[in-house]
Amino acid sequence: MTKKMDYPYQRKIYFTNLNISDACRLATALNKSIATIEMIKHGLSVIPTNDLNSPLVLNVNDGKRIPMWSPSLNELISKDWMVLD
């Protein structure tokens, strides 16, 4: 099931209510990114990779990519991660 969100940065959502581990596994398998609602509101998403130099890349809606993003404790234990395009 996919759905669209009413935020300034529209993203197609594939899975919701995930922990970060499950979201990363699905996103990697589907070549997608992950985010929480708060991240989407600000035009941000994360691209999980297997690159040891940059395992998580923060993707900014304007096309910039920031390597080496580190999740906070709240983000690590959250169960509201989504897989999106």
Secondary structure, 3 states (H helix, E strand, C coil): CCEECCCCCCCEEEEEEECHHHHHHHHHHHCCEEECHHHHHCCEEEEECCCCCCCEEEEECCCCEECCCCCCHHHHHCCCEEEEC
